[in-house]
Amino acid sequence: MPKFDTRMANAASAQPTSARPPVQGVTDTEISFGMAAPFSGPAREMGHQLKLGIDLAFAQANEEGGVHGRQLKLYTADDAYEPTRTLNAMKELYEQHKVFGFVENYGSPTALISVPYALEHHALYFGAFTGAPSLRHDPPDRYVFNYRAGYAEEAHALVNYLVKSRKLRPQEIGVLTQQDAYGDAGWEGVSKAMHGLRGGVGDAFRMSYSRNTVNVDEAIAQLRRQKHAIKAVVLVATFRAAAKFIEKTRDLYPDMIYATISGVGSTGLASELMVLGPRYADGVICTQVTPAVDGYASVTLNYKKALDRYFPGEPADYSSLEAYLTANILIEGLRRAGPAVDTESLVDVLESMRNYELGVGSKVSFGPSDHQALHKVWGTQLDKTGQYHAIDLE
């Protein structure tokens, strides 16, 4: 990763640490962060990958001396991707472990609980794994910063690709959504894109299923009852439900185009489909919010080198790469904030970040009216071997 000019850090130094009031989660030797994510239940693999990416970035920084001499530490709490457990997870992190802020929390429905808690406590809520609009207010909430493109941006890119590159009519595109804020966010993105293409006339065909299940039978029954031919389905789902839908419809609709957004968990999806067989994986499209994990972008090569060093045997994964990129932006913000860091000063520094070179092609910038690091959406497609290859969405 690019090195930060220490002269800027020295210039930002404030009063001595001993003269400052204590800052929660910050000691002379450590800064601690919390992550509420699923470490049990059907989505537990996503929690594992996101923690891995943060741990990777923190391990690199800590080996290099930390941030202004402080080591970075991550605490985790398991909410199993169930909003009813999210508040207790947040309290465990903030009130028991006394973390400084939150990084890479998982999920859209859970964010409806965790974001208000963070805002109430004026705590940093950085780089959550969700593209939901509830984290993208205009103007943005002061303590909420995002790394990734929103689900609406991903859905818009997919719909435009299906219509302009695959030559489908908008009415030939259906949507499978999870019955929660994640599904609603993806649905709103698809609907907005559809209305733009249709001149504001009509809605897309929508199917749905319950969160933390793979029960897609009713959705398939809806599809079979549909009078107009559906030639593509945008899957706003998690990977097991998405794979089950593909499994149960592939023979019914052998020419169907399946397209997912990044929230699906693309590595998990590929694995599930390959268990079913090559024909289930072949041709499935997935948008991403990072460069290709098998590509040669400088940051991807750095990520894989670090993965081999600190977590040998762990395969490269889009979710852990996203978390790694998120953490590196946060680390850069902490470096720029100087030794006398607190939440307010860090937010001020982040809002002044311009054209930071992360190594993904687009430079990272924040501002008082823009708390989203990147808006870029990458396209990938699975082949018969379960490998993703880049495709041009334009």
C-alpha positions in Angstrom: 0.0 0.0 0.0 1.2 3.6 -0.6 3.1 5.0 2.3 1.8 8.1 4.1 4.1 11.1 4.5 5.0 11.2 8.2 5.5 15.0 7.9 1.7 15.4 7.6 1.2 13.3 10.7 3.7 15.4 12.6 2.0 18.5 11.5 -1.3 17.1 12.7 0.0 16.3 16.2 -2.0 17.9 18.9 -1.5 18.2 22.6 0.3 15.4 24.4 -1.6 12.2 25.0 -1.4 12.6 28.8 -3.1 16.0 28.6 -6.1 14.8 26.6 -9.3 13.4 28.0 -9.5 9.6 27.4 -11.0 8.5 24.1 -12.9 5.2 24.2 -11.1 2.5 22.3 -7.8 4.4 22.2 -4.9 3.9 24.5 -1.2 4.7 24.3 -0.6 1.3 22.7 -3.9 0.3 20.9 -6.9 1.4 18.9 -9.8 -1.1 18.9 -12.7 -1.6 16.5 -15.8 -3.7 16.5 -17.6 -5.8 13.8 -21.1 -7.1 14.2 -21.5 -9.9 11.6 -22.7 -13.5 11.2 -20.3 -16.0 12.6 -23.1 -18.6 12.9 -26.0 -19.5 10.8 -26.3 -19.7 7.0 -24.3 -16.5 6.3 -21.4 -17.4 8.6 -18.9 -17.8 5.7 -19.5 -14.1 4.9 -18.6 -13.1 8.5 -15.4 -15.2 8.3 -14.3 -13.6 5.0 -15.0 -10.0 6.2 -13.1 -10.6 9.5 -10.2 -12.1 7.5 -9.9 -9.0 5.3 -9.8 -6.7 8.3 -7.4 -8.9 10.2 -5.1 -9.0 7.1 -4.9 -5.2 6.8 -4.5 -4.8 10.6 -1.7 -7.4 10.7 0.2 -5.6 7.9 -0.1 -2.2 9.6 0.8 -3.7 13.0 3.9 -5.4 11.7 5.0 -2.0 10.3 4.7 -0.4 13.8 0.9 0.3 13.9 -0.6 3.7 13.5 1.5 6.3 15.4 2.8 3.5 17.6 -0.6 2.0 18.3 -1.6 -1.5 17.4 -4.9 -2.1 15.7 -7.3 -4.6 17.2 -10.6 -6.0 16.0 -13.3 -7.4 18.3 -16.2 -9.3 16.7 -19.8 -10.1 17.9 -22.1 -12.6 16.2 -25.6 -11.5 15.2 -26.1 -14.5 12.8 -27.5 -12.0 10.3 -30.6 -11.7 12.4 -31.7 -8.1 13.2 -33.2 -9.3 16.6 -29.6 -10.1 17.7 -27.9 -7.0 16.3 -28.5 -4.6 19.1 -27.0 -7.0 21.7 -24.0 -7.5 19.4 -23.5 -3.7 19.1 -23.8 -3.3 22.9 -21.3 -6.1 23.5 -18.8 -4.4 21.3 -19.3 -0.8 22.4 -20.3 -1.1 26.0 -18.3 -4.2 27.1 -15.2 -4.2 24.8 -15.3 -0.4 24.6 -14.4 -0.2 20.9 -13.5 3.1 19.3 -15.8 2.5 16.3 -17.3 -0.1 13.9 -15.8 -1.4 10.7 -17.3 -3.8 8.1 -20.6 -4.7 9.8 -22.5 -7.1 7.7 -26.0 -6.7 6.2 -28.8 -4.4 5.2 -31.6 -5.5 7.6 -29.1 -5.5 10.5 -27.9 -2.0 9.6 -31.3 -0.7 10.3 -30.5 -1.6 14.0 -26.8 -1.0 14.1 -26.5 2.4 12.3 -29.0 4.2 14.7 -27.0 2.8 17.6 -23.7 4.1 16.2 -25.2 7.5 15.5 -26.7 7.8 18.9 -23.3 7.2 20.4 -21.5 9.4 17.9 -19.3 6.4 16.9 -17.7 5.8 13.6 -19.5 3.3 11.3 -17.1 2.6 8.5 -17.3 0.5 5.4 -20.2 -1.8 6.1 -20.8 -4.7 3.8 -24.1 -3.4 2.4 -25.1 -1.2 -0.5 -28.4 -0.3 1.1 -29.7 3.3 0.8 -30.2 3.5 4.6 -26.4 4.1 4.8 -26.4 6.6 1.9 -28.5 9.6 3.0 -28.3 12.9 1.3 -26.6 14.7 3.0 -24.8 11.7 4.6 -24.9 10.9 8.3 -21.8 12.3 9.8 -20.4 9.1 11.3 -21.3 6.7 8.4 -18.8 6.1 5.7 -19.0 3.6 2.9 -16.4 1.9 0.7 -18.6 0.2 -1.9 -21.0 1.2 -4.6 -24.6 1.1 -3.6 -26.9 -1.8 -4.6 -28.8 0.6 -6.7 -25.7 1.3 -8.7 -25.0 -2.4 -9.1 -28.6 -3.1 -10.2 -28.5 -0.2 -12.6 -25.3 -1.6 -14.2 -26.8 -5.1 -14.5 -30.1 -3.9 -16.1 -28.3 -1.7 -18.6 -26.0 -4.6 -19.5 -28.9 -7.0 -20.0 -30.8 -4.6 -22.2 -28.0 -3.0 -24.1 -25.5 -5.8 -24.4 -27.7 -8.9 -24.2 -30.5 -7.3 -26.1 -33.3 -8.1 -23.7 -36.5 -6.0 -23.4 -37.0 -4.6 -19.9 -40.2 -6.7 -19.5 -38.2 -9.9 -20.0 -36.2 -9.3 -16.8 -37.4 -10.6 -13.5 -36.1 -10.1 -10.0 -35.7 -12.5 -7.0 -35.3 -10.6 -3.8 -34.8 -11.5 -0.1 -37.7 -10.3 2.0 -35.9 -7.6 3.9 -34.0 -4.3 3.5 -31.3 -6.0 1.3 -34.0 -7.3 -1.1 -35.8 -4.0 -1.1 -32.6 -2.0 -1.8 -31.8 -4.2 -4.8 -35.4 -4.1 -6.0 -35.5 -0.3 -5.8 -32.3 -0.2 -7.9 -33.7 -2.5 -10.6 -37.0 -0.6 -10.6 -35.3 2.7 -11.1 -33.2 1.4 -13.9 -36.3 -0.2 -15.5 -38.3 3.0 -15.3 -35.5 4.9 -17.0 -35.5 2.4 -19.8 -39.2 2.2 -20.1 -39.9 5.9 -19.8 -41.4 5.5 -16.4 -44.0 2.8 -17.4 -44.6 -0.4 -15.6 -42.7 -2.4 -12.9 -40.4 -5.4 -13.2 -41.7 -8.9 -12.2 -40.7 -9.6 -8.6 -40.4 -12.8 -6.7 -39.2 -13.2 -3.1 -38.0 -15.6 -0.4 -37.4 -15.4 3.4 -34.0 -14.4 4.8 -31.8 -17.1 6.2 -33.7 -19.8 4.2 -33.3 -21.4 0.8 -37.1 -21.8 0.4 -37.6 -20.5 -3.1 -40.5 -22.8 -4.1 -43.1 -20.0 -4.0 -40.9 -17.7 -6.1 -40.5 -20.4 -8.7 -44.3 -21.0 -8.7 -44.7 -17.3 -9.3 -42.2 -17.5 -12.2 -44.1 -20.4 -13.8 -47.4 -18.5 -13.5 -46.0 -15.5 -15.3 -47.7 -15.0 -18.6 -44.9 -13.0 -20.3 -41.6 -14.8 -21.0 -38.9 -14.0 -18.5 -35.4 -14.4 -20.0 -33.2 -13.1 -17.2 -33.4 -13.0 -13.4 -31.5 -10.5 -11.3 -30.9 -12.3 -8.0 -30.8 -10.0 -4.9 -30.1 -13.0 -2.7 -27.5 -14.6 -0.5 -25.5 -17.4 -2.2 -27.3 -20.5 -0.9 -30.7 -19.2 -1.9 -29.4 -18.0 -5.2 -27.9 -21.4 -5.9 -31.1 -23.2 -4.9 -33.1 -21.0 -7.3 -30.7 -21.7 -10.2 -30.7 -25.4 -9.4 -34.5 -25.6 -9.5 -35.0 -23.5 -12.6 -32.1 -24.4 -14.8 -33.9 -27.3 -16.5 -37.2 -25.5 -16.7 -35.6 -22.5 -18.4 -32.3 -23.7 -20.0 -31.7 -20.4 -21.7 -32.3 -18.2 -18.6 -29.7 -15.6 -17.8 -28.9 -15.4 -14.1 -27.3 -12.2 -12.8 -26.4 -11.4 -9.2 -25.2 -8.4 -7.3 -22.1 -8.5 -5.0 -24.1 -8.9 -1.8 -24.7 -12.5 -2.9 -21.2 -13.6 -1.8 -19.7 -14.6 -5.1 -17.2 -17.2 -3.9 -19.8 -19.0 -1.9 -22.1 -18.9 -4.9 -19.5 -20.4 -7.2 -18.8 -23.2 -4.7 -22.4 -24.0 -4.3 -23.0 -24.1 -8.1 -20.0 -26.3 -8.7 -21.3 -28.9 -6.3 -24.4 -29.1 -8.4 -22.4 -29.3 -11.6 -20.6 -27.2 -14.3 -23.8 -26.4 -16.2 -25.3 -24.7 -13.2 -22.3 -22.3 -12.9 -21.6 -21.6 -16.5 -22.7 -18.1 -17.6 -23.8 -16.8 -14.2 -23.1 -13.1 -13.9 -22.0 -11.3 -10.8 -21.3 -7.6 -10.2 -18.3 -6.8 -8.0 -17.2 -3.8 -6.0 -13.5 -4.7 -6.2 -11.1 -5.5 -9.0 -10.8 -9.2 -10.0 -9.2 -11.3 -7.3 -7.3 -13.2 -10.1 -6.2 -10.0 -11.8 -3.0 -8.0 -11.6 -4.0 -4.8 -10.1 -1.3 -3.7 -7.6 -3.6 -3.7 -4.6 -4.8 -7.2 -5.5 -1.3 -8.5 -5.7 -0.5 -6.9 -2.4 -3.6 -8.5 -0.9 -2.7 -12.0 -2.1 0.9 -11.6 -1.0 -0.3 -10.6 2.5 -2.8 -13.5 2.5 0.0 -15.9 1.9 2.1 -14.4 4.6 -0.5 -14.0 7.4 -3.1 -16.6 6.6 -1.5 -19.3 4.4 -4.0 -21.6 2.9 -6.9 -19.1 2.8 -8.0 -18.6 -0.8 -8.4 -15.2 -2.3 -12.0 -14.0 -2.1 -14.0 -11.0 -3.2 -15.5 -10.4 0.2 -12.2 -10.5 2.1 -10.6 -8.3 -0.6 -13.4 -5.8 -0.1 -12.8 -5.8 3.7 -9.0 -5.5 3.1 -9.6 -2.4 0.9 -12.0 -0.9 3.4 -9.6 -1.3 6.3 -6.7 0.2 4.4 -8.8 3.4 3.7 -9.6 3.5 7.4 -5.9 3.0 8.3 -4.9 5.9 6.0 -7.5 8.1 7.7 -6.1 7.2 11.1 -2.6 8.0 10.0 -3.7 11.4 8.7 -5.6 12.2 11.9 -2.3 12.1 13.9 -1.6 10.8 17.4 -4.3 12.8 19.1 -7.1 11.0 17.3 -10.8 11.0 18.4 -14.0 10.4 16.4 -14.6 14.0 15.5 -11.1 14.7 14.3 -11.1 11.5 12.3 -14.4 12.3 10.6 -13.0 15.8 9.7 -9.9 14.1 8.2 -11.9 11.6 6.3 -14.1 14.3 4.9 -11.0 16.1 3.6 -9.5 13.0 1.9 -9.1 13.7 -1.8 -7.7 11.4 -4.6 -6.2 8.8 -2.3 -4.5 6.2 -4.5 -5.8 2.8 -3.3 -4.7 0.9 -6.4 -8.1 0.0 -7.8 -8.2 2.3 -10.8 -10.5 4.9 -9.3 -9.0 7.2 -6.6 -10.7 7.5 -3.2 -12.3 10.8 -2.2 -14.7 11.7 0.6 -16.3 15.1 1.3 -18.9 16.6 3.7 -21.6 15.7 1.1 -20.1 12.4 -0.1 -19.2 9.6 2.3 -18.8 6.8 -0.4 -15.3 6.0 -1.4 -16.0 4.4 -4.8 -18.9 4.2 -7.2 -17.3 1.8 -9.7 -19.0 -1.5 -10.5 -17.0 -4.3 -12.1 -18.6 -7.2 -14.0 -17.7 -10.9 -13.8 -19.1 -14.1 -15.2 -18.6 -17.7 -14.1 -17.4 -20.4 -16.5 -17.9 -24.2 -16.3 -14.9 -24.6 -14.0 -16.4 -22.2 -11.4 -13.9 -19.4 -12.2 -15.0 -15.7 -12.6 -13.8 -13.8 -15.6 -14.1 -10.1 -16.2 -16.9 -8.8 -18.6 -17.6 -5.3 -19.8 -20.8 -4.0 -18.4 -20.8 -0.9 -20.6 
